[in-house]
């Protein structure tokens, strides 16, 4: 997944469209308008609660790759079983909170490895610190040594305990890439579209180009595409920015 491509199709494959909508019908309309274009469609807790696992199966049956972003965080056994259930849906990416600890992360990976004897194993991604958290809130949680050091610590924890990669804000991508190496996946939310406003409650943000030049593998974009009058046109405009960033990274 680390191959760098600056082509239009290759650039679009680096984009994950977050289906952050309230209903199955809204999500279906978006998928139909963008069908086959982005690398993944992300189903998070809002849509999953509204539409359930059957909608995920529907996306997979259509040939779409699904990023199931439910951020599992529970005792090891429960998270392991949840990961198996997610894998049975046919998804390609699954998230767990790294703060669940080493035993939880290892249990999730072991369960997915066992599942992969029957089918292709989804990639396991550890969530570090949510993009909505700034330095002040991180300190209030009890992390006294700042955002970057905590992201590095959680990224290392994820790598040592079976995760294929992490979810990290664009502001920490470069340091994670340096610490965790080139074969570790970095999926990056908190993307601000060029010329656009900062997205809602996200704090640690950057443009797609900045995130990719820093070393991100995939970027996650929701409102900038989903709320557009022409989601396909918005996706293509973003893909052009992605392509330029990938070309500069390759140079």
C-alpha positions as CSV (number, residue, x, y, z in Angstrom):
1,X,0.0,0.0,0.0
2,X,3.0,2.3,0.2
3,X,3.5,2.6,-3.6
4,X,3.2,6.3,-4.6
5,X,1.1,7.1,-7.7
6,X,0.4,10.5,-9.0
7,X,-2.2,9.4,-11.5
8,X,-5.8,10.6,-11.2
9,X,-7.1,7.1,-10.4
10,X,-4.2,6.5,-8.0
11,X,-4.8,9.8,-6.3
12,X,-8.5,9.0,-5.8
13,X,-7.6,5.7,-4.3
14,X,-5.8,7.5,-1.5
15,X,-9.1,9.3,-0.5
16,X,-11.5,7.8,2.1
17,X,-14.9,9.3,1.9
18,X,-16.6,9.4,5.3
19,X,-20.3,8.7,5.0
20,X,-21.1,10.9,8.0
21,X,-24.8,11.1,7.3
22,X,-27.9,10.3,9.4
23,X,-29.7,7.8,7.2
24,X,-29.2,4.8,5.0
25,X,-31.0,6.6,2.1
26,X,-28.6,9.6,2.3
27,X,-25.6,7.2,2.3
28,X,-26.9,5.2,-0.6
29,X,-27.3,8.4,-2.7
30,X,-23.8,9.4,-2.0
31,X,-22.4,6.0,-2.8
32,X,-24.3,5.9,-6.0
33,X,-22.9,9.3,-7.0
34,X,-19.3,8.4,-6.1
35,X,-19.5,4.7,-7.0
36,X,-16.1,3.1,-7.5
37,X,-14.2,6.4,-7.3
38,X,-12.7,6.7,-3.8
39,X,-10.4,4.2,-2.2
40,X,-12.8,3.5,0.6
41,X,-16.1,4.5,2.1
42,X,-15.9,5.0,5.8
43,X,-18.9,3.9,8.0
44,X,-18.6,5.4,11.4
45,X,-20.7,5.2,14.6
46,X,-23.4,7.6,13.3
47,X,-24.3,5.7,10.2
48,X,-23.7,2.3,11.7
49,X,-26.2,3.0,14.5
50,X,-28.8,4.2,11.9
51,X,-28.3,1.6,9.2
52,X,-26.7,-1.3,10.9
53,X,-24.4,-4.1,9.6
54,X,-26.6,-4.9,6.6
55,X,-25.7,-1.6,5.0
56,X,-22.0,-2.5,5.4
57,X,-22.7,-5.8,3.6
58,X,-24.5,-3.9,0.9
59,X,-21.5,-1.7,0.2
60,X,-19.2,-4.8,0.1
61,X,-21.6,-6.6,-2.3
62,X,-21.4,-3.5,-4.6
63,X,-17.7,-4.0,-4.8
64,X,-16.8,-1.1,-2.5
65,X,-14.0,-1.2,0.1
66,X,-15.3,-0.3,3.5
67,X,-13.4,1.3,6.4
68,X,-15.5,0.4,9.5
69,X,-14.5,3.1,12.0
70,X,-16.2,2.1,15.3
71,X,-13.1,2.6,17.4
72,X,-13.5,-0.5,19.5
73,X,-12.4,0.0,23.1
74,X,-13.4,-2.7,25.7
75,X,-11.9,-5.7,27.5
76,X,-9.7,-7.8,25.2
77,X,-12.2,-10.7,24.6
78,X,-15.1,-8.3,23.6
79,X,-12.9,-6.4,21.2
80,X,-11.5,-9.6,19.7
81,X,-15.0,-10.9,19.0
82,X,-16.2,-7.5,17.7
83,X,-13.2,-7.5,15.2
84,X,-14.2,-11.0,14.0
85,X,-17.8,-9.9,13.5
86,X,-16.5,-6.8,11.6
87,X,-14.3,-9.0,9.4
88,X,-17.3,-11.3,8.7
89,X,-19.0,-8.2,7.1
90,X,-16.2,-8.1,4.5
91,X,-14.7,-4.7,5.6
92,X,-11.1,-3.8,4.7
93,X,-10.1,-1.6,7.6
94,X,-11.1,-1.7,11.3
95,X,-10.2,0.7,14.1
96,X,-9.5,0.1,17.8
97,X,-8.4,2.6,20.5
98,X,-4.8,2.1,21.3
99,X,-5.5,3.3,24.8
100,X,-7.2,-0.1,25.3
101,X,-3.8,-1.4,26.0
102,X,-1.4,-4.1,24.7
103,X,-3.5,-7.1,25.7
104,X,-6.5,-5.7,23.9
105,X,-4.5,-4.9,20.7
106,X,-2.9,-8.3,20.7
107,X,-6.3,-10.0,21.2
108,X,-7.7,-8.1,18.3
109,X,-4.9,-9.1,16.0
110,X,-4.9,-12.7,17.0
111,X,-8.6,-13.0,16.4
112,X,-8.2,-11.4,12.9
113,X,-5.3,-13.6,12.0
114,X,-7.4,-16.7,12.9
115,X,-10.3,-15.3,10.9
116,X,-8.0,-14.8,7.9
117,X,-7.6,-18.5,7.4
118,X,-11.1,-18.3,5.9
119,X,-10.8,-15.0,4.1
120,X,-8.6,-11.9,3.6
121,X,-7.7,-10.2,6.9
122,X,-8.8,-6.6,7.4
123,X,-6.1,-4.2,8.3
124,X,-6.2,-3.3,12.0
125,X,-5.7,0.4,12.8
126,X,-5.1,1.9,16.2
127,X,-6.6,5.3,17.0
128,X,-4.1,7.6,18.8
129,X,-5.6,10.9,19.9
130,X,-8.8,12.2,18.3
131,X,-8.3,15.2,16.0
132,X,-10.8,17.2,18.2
133,X,-8.3,17.2,21.1
134,X,-6.0,20.1,21.6
135,X,-3.1,20.4,24.0
136,X,-5.3,21.8,26.8
137,X,-7.8,18.9,26.7
138,X,-5.0,16.3,26.4
139,X,-3.5,17.7,29.6
140,X,-6.9,17.6,31.3
141,X,-7.3,13.9,30.4
142,X,-4.1,13.3,32.3
143,X,-1.5,13.2,29.6
144,X,1.0,15.8,30.9
145,X,3.7,15.5,28.3
146,X,1.8,16.9,25.3
147,X,0.1,15.8,22.1
148,X,3.1,14.7,20.0
149,X,4.8,12.6,22.7
150,X,1.5,10.8,23.4
151,X,0.8,10.1,19.8
152,X,4.3,8.7,19.4
153,X,3.9,6.5,22.4
154,X,0.5,5.2,21.2
155,X,1.8,4.7,17.7
156,X,4.7,2.6,19.0
157,X,2.3,0.7,21.3
158,X,0.1,-0.1,18.2
159,X,3.1,-1.2,16.1
160,X,4.5,-3.5,18.8
161,X,1.2,-5.2,19.5
162,X,-0.1,-6.1,16.1
163,X,-1.7,-3.1,14.5
164,X,-1.0,-2.6,10.8
165,X,-1.1,1.2,11.2
166,X,-2.7,4.0,13.1
167,X,-5.2,6.9,12.8
168,X,-3.3,10.1,13.4
169,X,-4.0,13.8,12.9
170,X,-2.0,15.4,10.0
171,X,0.0,17.5,12.5
172,X,1.7,14.3,13.8
173,X,2.1,12.3,10.5
174,X,5.7,13.3,9.9
175,X,7.0,12.2,13.3
176,X,5.0,9.0,13.3
177,X,6.4,8.1,9.8
178,X,9.9,8.8,11.1
179,X,9.4,6.7,14.2
180,X,7.4,3.8,12.9
181,X,8.9,3.4,9.4
182,X,7.7,3.2,5.8
183,X,5.7,0.0,6.1
184,X,3.3,1.3,8.8
185,X,0.0,2.6,7.5
186,X,-1.0,6.1,8.5
187,X,-4.6,7.1,7.9
188,X,-5.3,10.8,8.5
189,X,-8.6,12.6,9.3
190,X,-8.6,16.3,10.1
191,X,-8.3,17.3,6.5
192,X,-9.1,20.8,5.6
193,X,-9.9,21.4,2.0
194,X,-7.8,24.0,0.3
195,X,-9.6,27.3,0.5
196,X,-12.2,25.8,2.9
197,X,-13.0,26.4,6.5
198,X,-11.8,24.3,9.4
199,X,-14.1,21.3,9.8
200,X,-16.4,21.7,12.8
201,X,-14.8,20.5,16.0
202,X,-11.5,19.2,14.6
203,X,-8.5,21.1,16.0
204,X,-5.4,19.4,14.7
205,X,-5.9,19.9,11.0
206,X,-4.0,20.4,7.7
207,X,-4.7,20.3,4.0
208,X,-4.6,17.0,2.1
209,X,-1.4,18.0,0.3
210,X,0.4,18.8,3.6
211,X,-0.7,15.5,5.1
212,X,0.4,13.4,2.1
213,X,3.7,15.2,1.8
214,X,4.3,14.5,5.5
215,X,3.8,10.7,4.8
216,X,0.2,9.9,5.2
217,X,-1.0,6.8,3.2
218,X,-4.7,7.7,3.1
219,X,-6.7,10.8,4.0
220,X,-10.3,10.9,5.3
221,X,-12.7,13.6,4.1
222,X,-16.3,13.9,5.1
223,X,-18.1,17.2,5.0
224,X,-16.0,18.7,2.2
225,X,-17.3,16.0,-0.2
226,X,-20.5,14.8,1.4
227,X,-22.0,18.4,1.9
228,X,-20.9,19.5,-1.6
229,X,-23.6,20.2,-4.3
230,X,-21.5,18.0,-6.6
231,X,-19.7,15.3,-4.5
232,X,-18.0,13.8,-7.6
233,X,-16.6,17.2,-8.6
234,X,-15.4,17.9,-5.1
235,X,-13.7,14.4,-5.1
236,X,-12.0,15.1,-8.4
237,X,-10.8,18.5,-7.1
238,X,-9.4,16.9,-4.0
239,X,-7.8,14.1,-6.2
240,X,-5.9,16.8,-8.2
241,X,-4.4,18.2,-4.9
242,X,-3.6,14.6,-3.8
243,X,-1.9,13.9,-7.2
244,X,0.3,17.0,-6.9
245,X,1.3,16.1,-3.4
246,X,2.2,12.5,-4.4
247,X,4.2,13.7,-7.3
248,X,6.2,16.0,-5.1
249,X,6.8,13.2,-2.6
250,X,8.1,11.0,-5.4
251,X,10.4,13.6,-6.8
